[in-house]
């Protein structure tokens, strides 16, 4: 890759960049503009911009400098808070549009993420159409909408309630062992003609199997819902939340602090569930990511000296 000489940002070097950065007619020209801005930033600051490739639904941990972390880091139109080690944990939503995205520090580009498409299965399941009276069907639909809002509110509440950094260097673990998947992440499911995306993984578990928290954190929700059944959501700091659905019993309450490996409930088949299992999900700053891949990618970063 051509790099501008350090400290030479005026005259013949700066002028062509300034002109090219004004191009706004096509996606290719916008990508070129981003690249040239990154090169200009490198020439002005000495910090080399990064480019990373990542698939939909994956997690990427970016190691930044202390200077960069003093500003506001943003990507995918979301702001991120640096961890104590000057890293940020970025979740690429499983339905993110494949494209090139700019990572910015106080609106100045510092790197790019190339998001690539991922293949998901398509499954056709029995219809969930309501077979009750119209009045009861409407009531159930309204209840479902209210419950969904409560779940989304809980997922967004962690960073607001717990503003302090959680302990760094704590790894994540599977909520039960062994992991035997009966439902894959990202499955596109058709219940009759209605499509739905699977936002986590289903893990086979006999009723009453102890379920442990994936890591240290705080419980932001512990409730029973129509579709999700007995549900627990735990916030782990760094905009990371884990979700546990279809439990037969919850052992935790909202506001409670849990340590890695603490039993938070028992597996079951509550809510809309055809067989006993645990639905396990991970959300990062609103992005839905592959929970099994997240654990592997996060822990690998912890034990890699040069991520």
ZIVENNOR-V965159 format. One line per field, one symbol per residue. phi: phi as a letter, one per 40 degrees, with the letter a starting at -180 (. if undefined). burial: b if it has 16 or more other C-alpha atoms within 10 Angstrom, else e. A space follows every 50 residues. Layout:
# ZIVENNOR-V965159
phi = ???
burial = ???
This chain:
# ZIVENNOR-V965159
phi = .cbcdcgbbbgccccccdcccccabaccccccccccccccccccbgcccb bbbacdgcbbbbcbccccccbccaafgbcbbccdcgbbbbccdcbdcdab bccbbfgccbibbccbcbcbcbbbbccbdcbccdcccccccccccccccc cccccccdcccbccccdcgccbbccabccbcbaccgdcbbcgbccaccca bbbcacdgccbbccadibcbaaabbcccgcbbbbcbgfgbbbbbbgccab bbbdgccbbdgccbibcaacgcacacabcbbbbbfgccbccccddccccc ccbbcbc
burial = eeebeeeebeeeeeeebeeebeeeeeeeebbebbbbbbbbbbbeeeeebe eeebbbbbbbbbbbeeebbeeebbbeeebbbbbeebbbbbbbbbebeeeb bbbbbeebbbbbbebeeeeeeeeeeeeeeeeeeeeeeeeeeeeeeebbee beebbbebbeeeeeebeeeebbbbbbeeeeeebbbbbbbbeeeeeebbbb bbbbbebebbbbbbbbbbbbbbbbbebbbbbbbbbbbbbbbbbbbbbbbb ebeeeebbebbbbbbbbbbbbebeebbbbbbbbbbbbbbbbbebbebbee beeeeee
